[in-house]
């Protein structure tokens, strides 16, 4: 099929798919835009329990780790 025959037939398959693809992208963007804009940002407060210090260098598992891996820093 020559190029001039395609132009006479109206919309060919490639332009149809291109039109449908761009139309669906615009529709998806329009559908998600109001949902995002409708909610306000909420700050997360972790609380005192999540902010507390958890690392204890003199606990049993930490000293065992340093002892078995050959670190000399905790030997007294």
PDB file of N, H, CA, C and O in Angstrom:
ATOM      1  N   UNK A   1       0.839  -1.155   0.000  1.00  0.00           N
ATOM      2  CA  UNK A   1       0.000   0.000   0.000  1.00  0.00           C
ATOM      3  C   UNK A   1       0.898   1.236   0.000  1.00  0.00           C
ATOM      4  O   UNK A   1       1.806   1.345   0.824  1.00  0.00           O
ATOM      5  N   UNK A   2       0.656   2.130  -0.885  1.00  0.00           N
ATOM      6  H   UNK A   2      -0.081   2.042  -1.554  1.00  0.00           H
ATOM      7  CA  UNK A   2       1.480   3.327  -0.984  1.00  0.00           C
ATOM      8  C   UNK A   2       1.006   4.391  -0.013  1.00  0.00           C
ATOM      9  O   UNK A   2      -0.100   4.316   0.522  1.00  0.00           O
ATOM     10  N   UNK A   3       1.845   5.367   0.204  1.00  0.00           N
ATOM     11  H   UNK A   3       2.743   5.428  -0.231  1.00  0.00           H
ATOM     12  CA  UNK A   3       1.548   6.423   1.169  1.00  0.00           C
ATOM     13  C   UNK A   3       0.310   7.237   0.784  1.00  0.00           C
ATOM     14  O   UNK A   3      -0.484   7.594   1.654  1.00  0.00           O
ATOM     15  N   UNK A   4       0.142   7.527  -0.477  1.00  0.00           N
ATOM     16  H   UNK A   4       0.788   7.236  -1.183  1.00  0.00           H
ATOM     17  CA  UNK A   4      -1.021   8.316  -0.896  1.00  0.00           C
ATOM     18  C   UNK A   4      -2.320   7.547  -0.751  1.00  0.00           C
ATOM     19  O   UNK A   4      -3.377   8.150  -0.564  1.00  0.00           O
ATOM     20  N   UNK A   5      -2.259   6.210  -0.835  1.00  0.00           N
ATOM     21  H   UNK A   5      -1.401   5.720  -0.987  1.00  0.00           H
ATOM     22  CA  UNK A   5      -3.463   5.405  -0.617  1.00  0.00           C
ATOM     23  C   UNK A   5      -3.877   5.424   0.852  1.00  0.00           C
ATOM     24  O   UNK A   5      -5.070   5.408   1.154  1.00  0.00           O
ATOM     25  N   UNK A   6      -2.904   5.459   1.775  1.00  0.00           N
ATOM     26  H   UNK A   6      -1.934   5.472   1.530  1.00  0.00           H
ATOM     27  CA  UNK A   6      -3.204   5.522   3.206  1.00  0.00           C
ATOM     28  C   UNK A   6      -3.865   6.839   3.569  1.00  0.00           C
ATOM     29  O   UNK A   6      -4.808   6.870   4.360  1.00  0.00           O
ATOM     30  N   UNK A   7      -3.379   7.911   3.001  1.00  0.00           N
ATOM     31  H   UNK A   7      -2.613   7.886   2.359  1.00  0.00           H
ATOM     32  CA  UNK A   7      -3.925   9.215   3.356  1.00  0.00           C
ATOM     33  C   UNK A   7      -5.367   9.362   2.877  1.00  0.00           C
ATOM     34  O   UNK A   7      -6.139  10.108   3.479  1.00  0.00           O
ATOM     35  N   UNK A   8      -5.735   8.681   1.831  1.00  0.00           N
ATOM     36  H   UNK A   8      -5.108   8.075   1.342  1.00  0.00           H
ATOM     37  CA  UNK A   8      -7.116   8.771   1.346  1.00  0.00           C
ATOM     38  C   UNK A   8      -8.080   7.939   2.194  1.00  0.00           C
ATOM     39  O   UNK A   8      -9.272   8.241   2.250  1.00  0.00           O
ATOM     40  N   UNK A   9      -7.580   6.913   2.843  1.00  0.00           N
ATOM     41  H   UNK A   9      -6.611   6.669   2.798  1.00  0.00           H
ATOM     42  CA  UNK A   9      -8.466   6.015   3.577  1.00  0.00           C
ATOM     43  C   UNK A   9      -8.889   6.575   4.934  1.00  0.00           C
ATOM     44  O   UNK A   9      -9.715   5.959   5.608  1.00  0.00           O
ATOM     45  N   UNK A  10      -8.364   7.699   5.350  1.00  0.00           N
ATOM     46  H   UNK A  10      -7.693   8.200   4.803  1.00  0.00           H
ATOM     47  CA  UNK A  10      -8.747   8.278   6.638  1.00  0.00           C
ATOM     48  C   UNK A  10      -7.754   7.894   7.709  1.00  0.00           C
ATOM     49  O   UNK A  10      -6.548   8.072   7.539  1.00  0.00           O
ATOM     50  N   UNK A  11      -8.245   7.377   8.795  1.00  0.00           N
ATOM     51  H   UNK A  11      -9.225   7.233   8.934  1.00  0.00           H
ATOM     52  CA  UNK A  11      -7.388   7.030   9.929  1.00  0.00           C
ATOM     53  C   UNK A  11      -6.868   5.607   9.751  1.00  0.00           C
ATOM     54  O   UNK A  11      -7.652   4.667   9.620  1.00  0.00           O
ATOM     55  N   UNK A  12      -5.547   5.452   9.747  1.00  0.00           N
ATOM     56  H   UNK A  12      -4.910   6.215   9.854  1.00  0.00           H
ATOM     57  CA  UNK A  12      -4.972   4.120   9.651  1.00  0.00           C
ATOM     58  C   UNK A  12      -4.766   3.542  11.048  1.00  0.00           C
ATOM     59  O   UNK A  12      -5.055   4.201  12.047  1.00  0.00           O
ATOM     60  N   UNK A  13      -4.280   2.343  11.114  1.00  0.00           N
ATOM     61  H   UNK A  13      -4.046   1.807  10.303  1.00  0.00           H
ATOM     62  CA  UNK A  13      -4.148   1.640  12.385  1.00  0.00           C
ATOM     63  C   UNK A  13      -3.163   2.328  13.325  1.00  0.00           C
ATOM     64  O   UNK A  13      -3.427   2.423  14.524  1.00  0.00           O
ATOM     65  N   UNK A  14      -2.038   2.807  12.806  1.00  0.00           N
ATOM     66  H   UNK A  14      -1.824   2.729  11.833  1.00  0.00           H
ATOM     67  CA  UNK A  14      -1.028   3.444  13.635  1.00  0.00           C
ATOM     68  C   UNK A  14      -1.556   4.728  14.271  1.00  0.00           C
ATOM     69  O   UNK A  14      -1.344   4.954  15.462  1.00  0.00           O
ATOM     70  N   UNK A  15      -2.222   5.552  13.516  1.00  0.00           N
ATOM     71  H   UNK A  15      -2.394   5.368  12.548  1.00  0.00           H
ATOM     72  CA  UNK A  15      -2.747   6.795  14.082  1.00  0.00           C
ATOM     73  C   UNK A  15      -3.906   6.511  15.039  1.00  0.00           C
ATOM     74  O   UNK A  15      -4.104   7.257  15.998  1.00  0.00           O
ATOM     75  N   UNK A  16      -4.662   5.461  14.799  1.00  0.00           N
ATOM     76  H   UNK A  16      -4.501   4.855  14.020  1.00  0.00           H
ATOM     77  CA  UNK A  16      -5.745   5.096  15.710  1.00  0.00           C
ATOM     78  C   UNK A  16      -5.179   4.682  17.070  1.00  0.00           C
ATOM     79  O   UNK A  16      -5.681   5.114  18.108  1.00  0.00           O
ATOM     80  N   UNK A  17      -4.142   3.853  17.067  1.00  0.00           N
ATOM     81  H   UNK A  17      -3.734   3.502  16.224  1.00  0.00           H
ATOM     82  CA  UNK A  17      -3.536   3.406  18.322  1.00  0.00           C
ATOM     83  C   UNK A  17      -2.882   4.575  19.037  1.00  0.00           C
ATOM     84  O   UNK A  17      -2.976   4.676  20.260  1.00  0.00           O
ATOM     85  N   UNK A  18      -2.223   5.460  18.300  1.00  0.00           N
ATOM     86  H   UNK A  18      -2.147   5.378  17.306  1.00  0.00           H
ATOM     87  CA  UNK A  18      -1.603   6.636  18.899  1.00  0.00           C
ATOM     88  C   UNK A  18      -2.656   7.528  19.553  1.00  0.00           C
ATOM     89  O   UNK A  18      -2.435   8.041  20.650  1.00  0.00           O
ATOM     90  N   UNK A  19      -3.782   7.716  18.900  1.00  0.00           N
ATOM     91  H   UNK A  19      -3.962   7.299  18.009  1.00  0.00           H
ATOM     92  CA  UNK A  19      -4.856   8.543  19.452  1.00  0.00           C
ATOM     93  C   UNK A  19      -5.452   7.906  20.703  1.00  0.00           C
ATOM     94  O   UNK A  19      -5.715   8.599  21.686  1.00  0.00           O
ATOM     95  N   UNK A  20      -5.664   6.603  20.675  1.00  0.00           N
ATOM     96  H   UNK A  20      -5.450   6.040  19.877  1.00  0.00           H
ATOM     97  CA  UNK A  20      -6.228   5.921  21.839  1.00  0.00           C
ATOM     98  C   UNK A  20      -5.245   5.936  23.008  1.00  0.00           C
ATOM     99  O   UNK A  20      -5.667   6.086  24.155  1.00  0.00           O
ATOM    100  N   UNK A  21      -3.958   5.787  22.748  1.00  0.00           N
ATOM    101  H   UNK A  21      -3.616   5.665  21.816  1.00  0.00           H
ATOM    102  CA  UNK A  21      -2.956   5.812  23.805  1.00  0.00           C
ATOM    103  C   UNK A  21      -2.855   7.161  24.477  1.00  0.00           C
ATOM    104  O   UNK A  21      -2.793   7.240  25.704  1.00  0.00           O
ATOM    105  N   UNK A  22      -2.839   8.211  23.702  1.00  0.00           N
ATOM    106  H   UNK A  22      -2.889   8.147  22.705  1.00  0.00           H
ATOM    107  CA  UNK A  22      -2.750   9.539  24.312  1.00  0.00           C
ATOM    108  C   UNK A  22      -4.039   9.892  25.032  1.00  0.00           C
ATOM    109  O   UNK A  22      -4.009  10.573  26.057  1.00  0.00           O
ATOM    110  N   UNK A  23      -5.158   9.444  24.514  1.00  0.00           N
ATOM    111  H   UNK A  23      -5.182   8.891  23.681  1.00  0.00           H
ATOM    112  CA  UNK A  23      -6.437   9.703  25.188  1.00  0.00           C
ATOM    113  C   UNK A  23      -6.544   8.987  26.515  1.00  0.00           C
ATOM    114  O   UNK A  23      -7.076   9.543  27.476  1.00  0.00           O
ATOM    115  N   UNK A  24      -6.045   7.753  26.587  1.00  0.00           N
ATOM    116  H   UNK A  24      -5.613   7.302  25.807  1.00  0.00           H
ATOM    117  CA  UNK A  24      -6.110   7.024  27.856  1.00  0.00           C
ATOM    118  C   UNK A  24      -5.132   7.603  28.875  1.00  0.00           C
ATOM    119  O   UNK A  24      -5.413   7.579  30.073  1.00  0.00           O
ATOM    120  N   UNK A  25      -3.989   8.122  28.424  1.00  0.00           N
ATOM    121  H   UNK A  25      -3.761   8.141  27.451  1.00  0.00           H
ATOM    122  CA  UNK A  25      -3.043   8.747  29.347  1.00  0.00           C
ATOM    123  C   UNK A  25      -3.633  10.024  29.938  1.00  0.00           C
ATOM    124  O   UNK A  25      -3.467  10.291  31.128  1.00  0.00           O
ATOM    125  N   UNK A  26      -4.308  10.800  29.128  1.00  0.00           N
ATOM    126  H   UNK A  26      -4.443  10.583  28.161  1.00  0.00           H
ATOM    127  CA  UNK A  26      -4.945  12.024  29.621  1.00  0.00           C
ATOM    128  C   UNK A  26      -6.078  11.689  30.580  1.00  0.00           C
ATOM    129  O   UNK A  26      -6.252  12.369  31.591  1.00  0.00           O
ATOM    130  N   UNK A  27      -6.842  10.662  30.280  1.00  0.00           N
ATOM    131  H   UNK A  27      -6.701  10.110  29.458  1.00  0.00           H
ATOM    132  CA  UNK A  27      -7.943  10.262  31.156  1.00  0.00           C
ATOM    133  C   UNK A  27      -7.413   9.756  32.500  1.00  0.00           C
ATOM    134  O   UNK A  27      -8.005  10.041  33.541  1.00  0.00           O
ATOM    135  N   UNK A  28      -6.319   9.020  32.490  1.00  0.00           N
ATOM    136  H   UNK A  28      -5.837   8.789  31.644  1.00  0.00           H
ATOM    137  CA  UNK A  28      -5.745   8.523  33.744  1.00  0.00           C
ATOM    138  C   UNK A  28      -5.209   9.672  34.583  1.00  0.00           C
ATOM    139  O   UNK A  28      -5.370   9.675  35.804  1.00  0.00           O
ATOM    140  N   UNK A  29      -4.580  10.638  33.949  1.00  0.00           N
ATOM    141  H   UNK A  29      -4.449  10.636  32.958  1.00  0.00           H
ATOM    142  CA  UNK A  29      -4.061  11.789  34.687  1.00  0.00           C
ATOM    143  C   UNK A  29      -5.197  12.620  35.263  1.00  0.00           C
ATOM    144  O   UNK A  29      -5.092  13.130  36.379  1.00  0.00           O
ATOM    145  N   UNK A  30      -6.265  12.756  34.521  1.00  0.00           N
ATOM    146  H   UNK A  30      -6.351  12.341  33.615  1.00  0.00           H
ATOM    147  CA  UNK A  30      -7.403  13.525  35.011  1.00  0.00           C
ATOM    148  C   UNK A  30      -8.113  12.803  36.154  1.00  0.00           C
ATOM    149  O   UNK A  30      -8.667  13.446  37.045  1.00  0.00           O
ATOM    150  N   UNK A  31      -8.099  11.490  36.132  1.00  0.00           N
ATOM    151  H   UNK A  31      -7.648  10.967  35.408  1.00  0.00           H
ATOM    152  CA  UNK A  31      -8.773  10.731  37.185  1.00  0.00           C
ATOM    153  C   UNK A  31      -8.003  10.766  38.496  1.00  0.00           C
ATOM    154  O   UNK A  31      -8.616  10.760  39.564  1.00  0.00           O
ATOM    155  N   UNK A  32      -6.679  10.803  38.443  1.00  0.00           N
ATOM    156  H   UNK A  32      -6.181  10.808  37.576  1.00  0.00           H
ATOM    157  CA  UNK A  32      -5.890  10.788  39.667  1.00  0.00           C
ATOM    158  C   UNK A  32      -5.635  12.174  40.237  1.00  0.00           C
ATOM    159  O   UNK A  32      -5.330  12.295  41.423  1.00  0.00           O
ATOM    160  N   UNK A  33      -5.748  13.194  39.452  1.00  0.00           N
ATOM    161  H   UNK A  33      -5.996  13.095  38.489  1.00  0.00           H
ATOM    162  CA  UNK A  33      -5.446  14.553  39.921  1.00  0.00           C
ATOM    163  C   UNK A  33      -6.355  15.009  41.062  1.00  0.00           C
ATOM    164  O   UNK A  33      -5.831  15.537  42.043  1.00  0.00           O
ATOM    165  N   UNK A  34      -7.667  14.845  41.006  1.00  0.00           N
ATOM    166  H   UNK A  34      -8.093  14.416  40.210  1.00  0.00           H
ATOM    167  CA  UNK A  34      -8.498  15.314  42.117  1.00  0.00           C
ATOM    168  C   UNK A  34      -8.269  14.522  43.403  1.00  0.00           C
ATOM    169  O   UNK A  34      -8.413  15.080  44.491  1.00  0.00           O
ATOM    170  N   UNK A  35      -7.921  13.256  43.310  1.00  0.00           N
ATOM    171  H   UNK A  35      -7.804  12.803  42.426  1.00  0.00           H
ATOM    172  CA  UNK A  35      -7.700  12.434  44.495  1.00  0.00           C
ATOM    173  C   UNK A  35      -6.466  12.928  45.251  1.00  0.00           C
ATOM    174  O   UNK A  35      -6.481  13.000  46.480  1.00  0.00           O
ATOM    175  N   UNK A  36      -5.424  13.258  44.542  1.00  0.00           N
ATOM    176  H   UNK A  36      -5.412  13.199  43.544  1.00  0.00           H
ATOM    177  CA  UNK A  36      -4.191  13.715  45.170  1.00  0.00           C
ATOM    178  C   UNK A  36      -4.382  15.093  45.785  1.00  0.00           C
ATOM    179  O   UNK A  36      -3.874  15.358  46.874  1.00  0.00           O
ATOM    180  N   UNK A  37      -5.095  15.958  45.115  1.00  0.00           N
ATOM    181  H   UNK A  37      -5.508  15.743  44.230  1.00  0.00           H
ATOM    182  CA  UNK A  37      -5.266  17.320  45.585  1.00  0.00           C
ATOM    183  C   UNK A  37      -6.275  17.420  46.735  1.00  0.00           C
ATOM    184  O   UNK A  37      -6.281  18.425  47.446  1.00  0.00           O
ATOM    185  N   UNK A  38      -7.108  16.433  46.933  1.00  0.00           N
ATOM    186  H   UNK A  38      -7.104  15.617  46.355  1.00  0.00           H
ATOM    187  CA  UNK A  38      -8.171  16.520  47.922  1.00  0.00           C
ATOM    188  C   UNK A  38      -7.683  16.269  49.348  1.00  0.00           C
ATOM    189  O   UNK A  38      -8.321  16.731  50.294  1.00  0.00           O
ATOM    190  N   UNK A  39      -6.584  15.559  49.527  1.00  0.00           N
ATOM    191  H   UNK A  39      -6.067  15.185  48.758  1.00  0.00           H
ATOM    192  CA  UNK A  39      -6.131  15.221  50.872  1.00  0.00           C
ATOM    193  C   UNK A  39      -4.975  16.118  51.291  1.00  0.00           C
ATOM    194  O   UNK A  39      -4.147  16.503  50.465  1.00  0.00           O
ATOM    195  N   UNK A  40      -4.922  16.445  52.562  1.00  0.00           N
ATOM    196  H   UNK A  40      -5.594  16.133  53.234  1.00  0.00           H
ATOM    197  CA  UNK A  40      -3.813  17.221  53.098  1.00  0.00           C
ATOM    198  C   UNK A  40      -2.775  16.278  53.681  1.00  0.00           C
ATOM    199  O   UNK A  40      -3.089  15.155  54.076  1.00  0.00           O
ATOM    200  N   UNK A  41      -1.545  16.744  53.729  1.00  0.00           N
ATOM    201  H   UNK A  41      -1.290  17.657  53.408  1.00  0.00           H
ATOM    202  CA  UNK A  41      -0.464  15.931  54.268  1.00  0.00           C
ATOM    203  C   UNK A  41      -0.580  15.854  55.782  1.00  0.00           C
ATOM    204  O   UNK A  41      -0.834  16.860  56.445  1.00  0.00           O
ATOM    205  N   UNK A  42      -0.396  14.675  56.318  1.00  0.00           N
ATOM    206  H   UNK A  42      -0.190  13.858  55.780  1.00  0.00           H
ATOM    207  CA  UNK A  42      -0.441  14.454  57.760  1.00  0.00           C
ATOM    208  C   UNK A  42       0.960  14.113  58.241  1.00  0.00           C
ATOM    209  O   UNK A  42       1.633  13.270  57.647  1.00  0.00           O
ATOM    210  N   UNK A  43       1.397  14.753  59.297  1.00  0.00           N
ATOM    211  H   UNK A  43       0.851  15.437  59.779  1.00  0.00           H
ATOM    212  CA  UNK A  43       2.707  14.462  59.868  1.00  0.00           C
ATOM    213  C   UNK A  43       2.632  13.180  60.694  1.00  0.00           C
ATOM    214  O   UNK A  43       1.641  12.921  61.377  1.00  0.00           O
ATOM    215  N   UNK A  44       3.690  12.391  60.619  1.00  0.00           N
ATOM    216  H   UNK A  44       4.495  12.602  60.064  1.00  0.00           H
ATOM    217  CA  UNK A  44       3.747  11.131  61.356  1.00  0.00           C
ATOM    218  C   UNK A  44       4.493  11.367  62.663  1.00  0.00           C
ATOM    219  O   UNK A  44       5.634  11.831  62.653  1.00  0.00           O
ATOM    220  N   UNK A  45       3.869  11.055  63.767  1.00  0.00           N
ATOM    221  H   UNK A  45       2.942  10.679  63.776  1.00  0.00           H
ATOM    222  CA  UNK A  45       4.506  11.182  65.070  1.00  0.00           C
ATOM    223  C   UNK A  45       4.878   9.782  65.551  1.00  0.00           C
ATOM    224  O   UNK A  45       3.991   8.997  65.884  1.00  0.00           O
ATOM    225  N   UNK A  46       6.171   9.449  65.594  1.00  0.00           N
ATOM    226  H   UNK A  46       6.892  10.087  65.323  1.00  0.00           H
ATOM    227  CA  UNK A  46       6.554   8.099  65.961  1.00  0.00           C
ATOM    228  C   UNK A  46       6.348   7.777  67.434  1.00  0.00           C
ATOM    229  O   UNK A  46       6.234   6.605  67.793  1.00  0.00           O
ATOM    230  N   UNK A  47       6.299   8.777  68.286  1.00  0.00           N
ATOM    231  H   UNK A  47       6.392   9.730  67.994  1.00  0.00           H
ATOM    232  CA  UNK A  47       6.101   8.522  69.706  1.00  0.00           C
ATOM    233  C   UNK A  47       7.410   8.232  70.414  1.00  0.00           C
ATOM    234  O   UNK A  47       8.449   8.039  69.784  1.00  0.00           O
ATOM    235  N   UNK A  48       7.339   8.205  71.721  1.00  0.00           N
ATOM    236  H   UNK A  48       6.494   8.362  72.233  1.00  0.00           H
ATOM    237  CA  UNK A  48       8.548   8.016  72.526  1.00  0.00           C
ATOM    238  C   UNK A  48       9.108   6.601  72.390  1.00  0.00           C
ATOM    239  O   UNK A  48      10.322   6.409  72.452  1.00  0.00           O
ATOM    240  N   UNK A  49       8.247   5.623  72.207  1.00  0.00           N
ATOM    241  H   UNK A  49       7.260   5.779  72.157  1.00  0.00           H
ATOM    242  CA  UNK A  49       8.692   4.234  72.130  1.00  0.00           C
ATOM    243  C   UNK A  49       9.565   3.988  70.897  1.00  0.00           C
ATOM    244  O   UNK A  49      10.539   3.239  70.968  1.00  0.00           O
ATOM    245  N   UNK A  50       9.225   4.607  69.786  1.00  0.00           N
ATOM    246  H   UNK A  50       8.433   5.215  69.728  1.00  0.00           H
ATOM    247  CA  UNK A  50      10.007   4.392  68.567  1.00  0.00           C
ATOM    248  C   UNK A  50      11.251   5.255  68.503  1.00  0.00           C
ATOM    249  O   UNK A  50      12.149   4.966  67.712  1.00  0.00           O
ATOM    250  N   UNK A  51      11.336   6.296  69.299  1.00  0.00           N
ATOM    251  H   UNK A  51      10.607   6.531  69.941  1.00  0.00           H
ATOM    252  CA  UNK A  51      12.504   7.166  69.278  1.00  0.00           C
ATOM    253  C   UNK A  51      13.566   6.762  70.293  1.00  0.00           C
ATOM    254  O   UNK A  51      14.657   7.332  70.293  1.00  0.00           O
ATOM    255  N   UNK A  52      13.281   5.814  71.138  1.00  0.00           N
ATOM    256  H   UNK A  52      12.394   5.351  71.138  1.00  0.00           H
ATOM    257  CA  UNK A  52      14.226   5.458  72.185  1.00  0.00           C
ATOM    258  C   UNK A  52      15.455   4.757  71.594  1.00  0.00           C
ATOM    259  O   UNK A  52      15.401   4.192  70.501  1.00  0.00           O
ATOM    260  N   UNK A  53      16.540   4.808  72.330  1.00  0.00           N
ATOM    261  H   UNK A  53      16.583   5.267  73.217  1.00  0.00           H
ATOM    262  CA  UNK A  53      17.779   4.160  71.889  1.00  0.00           C
ATOM    263  C   UNK A  53      17.658   2.659  72.065  1.00  0.00           C
ATOM    264  O   UNK A  53      17.205   2.191  73.110  1.00  0.00           O
ATOM    265  N   UNK A  54      18.050   1.911  71.073  1.00  0.00           N
ATOM    266  H   UNK A  54      18.418   2.291  70.225  1.00  0.00           H
ATOM    267  CA  UNK A  54      17.928   0.456  71.129  1.00  0.00           C
ATOM    268  C   UNK A  54      19.276  -0.257  71.211  1.00  0.00           C
ATOM    269  O   UNK A  54      19.341  -1.405  71.650  1.00  0.00           O
ATOM    270  N   UNK A  55      20.334   0.402  70.801  1.00  0.00           N
ATOM    271  H   UNK A  55      20.281   1.335  70.444  1.00  0.00           H
ATOM    272  CA  UNK A  55      21.648  -0.239  70.783  1.00  0.00           C
ATOM    273  C   UNK A  55      22.265  -0.206  72.173  1.00  0.00           C
ATOM    274  O   UNK A  55      22.429   0.858  72.771  1.00  0.00           O
ATOM    275  N   UNK A  56      22.601  -1.382  72.675  1.00  0.00           N
ATOM    276  H   UNK A  56      22.467  -2.246  72.190  1.00  0.00           H
ATOM    277  CA  UNK A  56      23.268  -1.486  73.975  1.00  0.00           C
ATOM    278  C   UNK A  56      24.565  -2.246  73.754  1.00  0.00           C
ATOM    279  O   UNK A  56      24.542  -3.456  73.530  1.00  0.00           O
ATOM    280  N   UNK A  57      25.699  -1.551  73.815  1.00  0.00           N
ATOM    281  H   UNK A  57      25.718  -0.568  73.997  1.00  0.00           H
ATOM    282  CA  UNK A  57      26.973  -2.208  73.494  1.00  0.00           C
ATOM    283  C   UNK A  57      27.387  -3.275  74.496  1.00  0.00           C
ATOM    284  O   UNK A  57      28.227  -4.113  74.167  1.00  0.00           O
ATOM    285  N   UNK A  58      26.836  -3.280  75.696  1.00  0.00           N
ATOM    286  H   UNK A  58      26.154  -2.600  75.963  1.00  0.00           H
ATOM    287  CA  UNK A  58      27.246  -4.275  76.680  1.00  0.00           C
ATOM    288  C   UNK A  58      26.264  -5.438  76.783  1.00  0.00           C
ATOM    289  O   UNK A  58      26.354  -6.238  77.714  1.00  0.00           O
ATOM    290  N   UNK A  59      25.331  -5.541  75.844  1.00  0.00           N
ATOM    291  H   UNK A  59      25.258  -4.891  75.088  1.00  0.00           H
ATOM    292  CA  UNK A  59      24.394  -6.664  75.890  1.00  0.00           C
ATOM    293  C   UNK A  59      25.088  -7.942  75.429  1.00  0.00           C
ATOM    294  O   UNK A  59      26.155  -7.901  74.816  1.00  0.00           O
ATOM    295  N   UNK A  60      24.475  -9.054  75.730  1.00  0.00           N
ATOM    296  H   UNK A  60      23.609  -9.087  76.228  1.00  0.00           H
ATOM    297  CA  UNK A  60      25.095 -10.346  75.452  1.00  0.00           C
ATOM    298  C   UNK A  60      25.307 -10.626  73.980  1.00  0.00           C
ATOM    299  O   UNK A  60      26.364 -11.125  73.594  1.00  0.00           O
ATOM    300  N   UNK A  61      24.336 -10.321  73.158  1.00  0.00           N
ATOM    301  H   UNK A  61      23.477  -9.915  73.471  1.00  0.00           H
ATOM    302  CA  UNK A  61      24.484 -10.631  71.741  1.00  0.00           C
ATOM    303  C   UNK A  61      25.516  -9.735  71.059  1.00  0.00           C
ATOM    304  O   UNK A  61      26.201 -10.179  70.137  1.00  0.00           O
ATOM    305  N   UNK A  62      25.638  -8.490  71.492  1.00  0.00           N
ATOM    306  H   UNK A  62      25.082  -8.129  72.241  1.00  0.00           H
ATOM    307  CA  UNK A  62      26.632  -7.599  70.899  1.00  0.00           C
ATOM    308  C   UNK A  62      28.035  -8.024  71.293  1.00  0.00           C
ATOM    309  O   UNK A  62      28.933  -8.055  70.452  1.00  0.00           O
ATOM    310  N   UNK A  63      28.232  -8.349  72.553  1.00  0.00           N
ATOM    311  H   UNK A  63      27.502  -8.323  73.237  1.00  0.00           H
ATOM    312  CA  UNK A  63      29.567  -8.792  72.978  1.00  0.00           C
ATOM    313  C   UNK A  63      29.936 -10.121  72.324  1.00  0.00           C
ATOM    314  O   UNK A  63      31.100 -10.339  71.988  1.00  0.00           O
ATOM    315  N   UNK A  64      28.968 -11.007  72.139  1.00  0.00           N
ATOM    316  H   UNK A  64      28.022 -10.831  72.412  1.00  0.00           H
ATOM    317  CA  UNK A  64      29.250 -12.274  71.467  1.00  0.00           C
ATOM    318  C   UNK A  64      29.631 -12.041  70.002  1.00  0.00           C
ATOM    319  O   UNK A  64      30.507 -12.730  69.479  1.00  0.00           O
ATOM    320  N   UNK A  65      28.990 -11.089  69.341  1.00  0.00           N
ATOM    321  H   UNK A  65      28.278 -10.530  69.766  1.00  0.00           H
ATOM    322  CA  UNK A  65      29.328 -10.772  67.960  1.00  0.00           C
ATOM    323  C   UNK A  65      30.769 -10.293  67.853  1.00  0.00           C
ATOM    324  O   UNK A  65      31.526 -10.777  67.012  1.00  0.00           O
ATOM    325  N   UNK A  66      31.147  -9.345  68.700  1.00  0.00           N
ATOM    326  H   UNK A  66      30.532  -8.952  69.383  1.00  0.00           H
ATOM    327  CA  UNK A  66      32.508  -8.817  68.634  1.00  0.00           C
ATOM    328  C   UNK A  66      33.538  -9.871  69.058  1.00  0.00           C
ATOM    329  O   UNK A  66      34.652  -9.887  68.534  1.00  0.00           O
ATOM    330  N   UNK A  67      33.184 -10.735  69.985  1.00  0.00           N
ATOM    331  H   UNK A  67      32.279 -10.722  70.411  1.00  0.00           H
ATOM    332  CA  UNK A  67      34.105 -11.777  70.433  1.00  0.00           C
ATOM    333  C   UNK A  67      34.334 -12.806  69.335  1.00  0.00           C
ATOM    334  O   UNK A  67      35.475 -13.201  69.098  1.00  0.00           O
ATOM    335  N   UNK A  68      33.280 -13.249  68.660  1.00  0.00           N
ATOM    336  H   UNK A  68      32.353 -12.928  68.853  1.00  0.00           H
ATOM    337  CA  UNK A  68      33.421 -14.298  67.651  1.00  0.00           C
ATOM    338  C   UNK A  68      34.017 -13.787  66.349  1.00  0.00           C
ATOM    339  O   UNK A  68      34.597 -14.572  65.600  1.00  0.00           O
ATOM    340  N   UNK A  69      33.894 -12.511  66.057  1.00  0.00           N
ATOM    341  H   UNK A  69      33.422 -11.873  66.665  1.00  0.00           H
ATOM    342  CA  UNK A  69      34.451 -11.959  64.819  1.00  0.00           C
ATOM    343  C   UNK A  69      35.840 -11.382  64.977  1.00  0.00           C
ATOM    344  O   UNK A  69      36.379 -10.807  64.031  1.00  0.00           O
ATOM    345  N   UNK A  70      36.429 -11.521  66.147  1.00  0.00           N
ATOM    346  H   UNK A  70      35.991 -11.988  66.916  1.00  0.00           H
ATOM    347  CA  UNK A  70      37.823 -11.147  66.338  1.00  0.00           C
ATOM    348  C   UNK A  70      38.071  -9.684  66.595  1.00  0.00           C
ATOM    349  O   UNK A  70      39.200  -9.222  66.431  1.00  0.00           O
ATOM    350  N   UNK A  71      37.077  -8.947  66.983  1.00  0.00           N
ATOM    351  H   UNK A  71      36.160  -9.323  67.116  1.00  0.00           H
ATOM    352  CA  UNK A  71      37.294  -7.544  67.309  1.00  0.00           C
ATOM    353  C   UNK A  71      37.865  -7.424  68.720  1.00  0.00           C
ATOM    354  O   UNK A  71      37.386  -8.071  69.651  1.00  0.00           O
ATOM    355  N   UNK A  72      38.866  -6.613  68.861  1.00  0.00           N
ATOM    356  H   UNK A  72      39.255  -6.087  68.105  1.00  0.00           H
ATOM    357  CA  UNK A  72      39.536  -6.451  70.152  1.00  0.00           C
ATOM    358  C   UNK A  72      39.039  -5.225  70.910  1.00  0.00           C
ATOM    359  O   UNK A  72      39.594  -4.906  71.961  1.00  0.00           O
ATOM    360  N   UNK A  73      38.030  -4.535  70.424  1.00  0.00           N
ATOM    361  H   UNK A  73      37.580  -4.795  69.570  1.00  0.00           H
ATOM    362  CA  UNK A  73      37.627  -3.268  71.020  1.00  0.00           C
ATOM    363  C   UNK A  73      36.896  -3.442  72.342  1.00  0.00           C
ATOM    364  O   UNK A  73      36.984  -2.561  73.197  1.00  0.00           O
ATOM    365  N   UNK A  74      36.181  -4.535  72.542  1.00  0.00           N
ATOM    366  H   UNK A  74      36.110  -5.250  71.847  1.00  0.00           H
ATOM    367  CA  UNK A  74      35.396  -4.692  73.750  1.00  0.00           C
ATOM    368  C   UNK A  74      36.113  -5.506  74.843  1.00  0.00           C
ATOM    369  O   UNK A  74      35.568  -5.699  75.929  1.00  0.00           O
ATOM    370  N   UNK A  75      37.316  -5.975  74.556  1.00  0.00           N
ATOM    371  H   UNK A  75      37.759  -5.819  73.673  1.00  0.00           H
ATOM    372  CA  UNK A  75      38.041  -6.718  75.578  1.00  0.00           C
ATOM    373  C   UNK A  75      38.547  -5.745  76.633  1.00  0.00           C
ATOM    374  O   UNK A  75      39.105  -4.694  76.320  1.00  0.00           O
ATOM    375  N   UNK A  76      38.340  -6.118  77.880  1.00  0.00           N
ATOM    376  H   UNK A  76      37.887  -6.972  78.134  1.00  0.00           H
ATOM    377  CA  UNK A  76      38.730  -5.222  78.986  1.00  0.00           C
ATOM    378  C   UNK A  76      39.798  -5.850  79.832  1.00  0.00           C
ATOM    379  O   UNK A  76      40.249  -5.246  80.806  1.00  0.00           O
TER     380      UNK A  76
END
